[in-house]
């Protein structure tokens, strides 16, 4: 199953990159995410290397989540897959997308650890932050797309709105948390506005919030994502 998913992703990489989750709006939204993280780092005077250690894997994971949403590709519906196999495919593909981004984080963070830029504790804390963000970002389906206009009476109105709001909060928290990790020598610390103790406490609180918000996303969205992703008729 793992090999089949990698082959599927590799084979349609450029088509998925071009199509995204709706082309124009998709790339506008993704560009907005990149701009937000860049702007957050610039304004806070964050150390670029430490900041990128968490932000780059998160943005890579966000891109993968929209290129390969939680659904079985239409070609695979022609294969004799049982419902159990389809469910296994969905769960494995979800883990693969997260795993790719976490491998990127591991390579980045281990290099910085070896160079003495971060401590083991910081590497683990940021790792939890990145993992929590990726779990929520990858619990995505076109069902929740902001491109889909929904009236309040729509069956999926509140679900779509809830996912959008929770993910927006997760996005803001993750940026603020990475800024807290990366401004130890920044302008606010130099000005005496913040101390390292304040930054450590704020980072810990934001990591906890990130875990809570993304756990909520996974709990709320898992069942409808699996239902839609495993059924071709509902993806038409």
N, C-alpha and C positions, 0 to 999 in steps of 0.2 A: 504494500500500500504506500509506504514511504517513497519508494523509488518511482511508483506510478505518479504520485503527486508532484515530485520534483520534475519529472519528464513533462507533465502537463503544464506546469508553470513555466518551464524553460521554453517549451514549444510555442506558447502564446504570449511570451514576455512583451515583445514589441507591439503586438496587437492590443494587449491589455494596457500598456503604457500610453498608447495613442488614444484608446477609447476611454480609459479611466473609468469613472462611475458617472459618465455623462459629459465627457470632453470639456467644453468651455467652462461651465460652472465648477467642475471638478478642479481644474487647474487654477481657477481664480481662488477657490477656497483653499487649496493647498498652498498657493502663493501667499495668501493671507496668514496662514499658520507660520510659514517661514519668516515672513516680515515681522510678525509678533515676536517670535523668539529672538530674531536679530535685534529688534528695537529694544526688547527687554534687557538683553545683554549689554547693549550700547549705553542705555540710560543709567543702568546701575553700575557701570564701570566694571563689569564682571571680567575675570580672567578668561580670555578667549578659549584657551586649551581646556581648562577645567569645565567650562560651560559647555563646550562642544562634546565633551565626554558623554554627557547624558542626552543632550539635545539631538545630536546627529542620529543615534540609534532610535530615538523616539520618532523623529521625522521619517526615517527609513521605514520603520514599522507602520507608520500612518500611511505612507505611500503604498506599501504592500497590501494593507487592509482594504484600500480602495481599488487597487488594481485587481485583486482577487477576493471579492466579497464572499461571504459565507453561503455559497451555493455550488452545486455540482454543475460543471460545464455541460452545456446541452449535448455535446458529442458523447459524453460519458453516459447519458441516459440511454444510448443505443446499446450499451454494454449490458450483459446479463448480471446486474448487481441486485442483490437482495436488499431489503430495507435495512438489515443489520450492516451490510457492507457500505451502504450509503451513509449511514450514521457514523461508521468507523472512518470513512473518507472525510466527512465533515470535521470530525474531532481531530483527526491526524493533520489535516490541512491547516486547521487553526493553530495547532502546536508547531507546525513547520514554519508558519509566518512569524510567530513569536520567537521561535528558536533561531531563525536567521538573524533577526534584529539583536537578540541577546548575544549571539556569537560575535556580532560586530561590537557590541558593548564590551564583551570580555576581552577582545583583542585590544581595543582602545584603552580600557581601564588598566589592564595588566601592564601595558607599555608605560603608562603614567605612574603606576605603582613602582615599577622597576626603576623609573627615573626619579622617584622620590617626590613627585608632584602631589600625589594623594596618599592617604593612609589606608590601611586595610579596612578600618571602620568606615571611612568615607566611601570607599569603593563598594562595600556591602550596602550601605544606606542608599546610595544613588542607584545601585542595582535593584533594590526593592522598588524604588520610585519608578524606574524605567519599566520594570516588569509589570507593575500595577497599571501604568499607562497603556502598555501594549495589550494587556488583557482586555481592557475596555475598548480601545481603538479597534481591535480585531473582532469584537463581538458586534459586527456591523453587517447590515444587509441593505439592499436598495429600498426595502420596505421603510427604512428610517431616513431615506434621503431627503434633504431639505429642498431638493428640486421638485419633489412631489407635493403639489398643493392639496391640502386636505381640509375639508370642512369639519366643523366641530362634531357633526353627527357621524363622521366616518368611523368605522370600527377600529381603525388603527391611529386615530387622531392623537389620543393621549399617550399611546405607546411611542409614536414617532416624536411627539413633543418632549416626552420624558427623556428619551435617549438623547435628543439634541441638547437639552438643558444640562443633563448630567455630564455629557461629554464636554460641553463648553466649560463647565466648572472644573473638570479634570484637567483640561488644557491650560486654563489660567493657573491652577495650583501647581502644575508641573513646571511651568515657566518660572513662577515665583520661587519654588523650592530650589531649582537649579541656580537661580540668581543668589539665593542664600548661601549655597555651597561655594559660589565663585567670586564673592566680593570681599574676601578676607583682607585684601589690600586695596579695596575700592574706595571711591570718593566718600561714601557715607561713613566708612570705618575711619578713614583719615580725618574726617571732620568731627569725629567723636559722636556722631548721631547714633551709631550702632556699635556694639561690642561683639566679640566672638561668641560670648555666652548668649547674647540675644539671637545671633544668627543660628547657633546650634539648636536653641529651643524652637525657633520658628521653623527651621528645616525639619525637625522631628515631628512637629505638629502637622506640617503640610504633607509629610510622607504618610502619616496616619490617615489624614483626610483623603489623600489620593487612593490609598488602599480601600477605604470605606466606599468612596464614590464609584470606583471601578468594580468593586464587588457587587454593588447595587446594580450597575449596568449589566453585569454577567447574569445575576439572578433574575432580573426582570426580562432580559432579552433572549436568554438561552432557548426557551421553549418555542417562541414564534420564529426565531432564526432557524432552528432545526426544522420546523414544520415547513417553512417556505423554501429553505435551501435544498431539501430532499425531494421536493415535488415540482416537476417540470411545469405542470399546468399553472401553478401559482407564480411562476417566474416569467410567464409570457406577458 
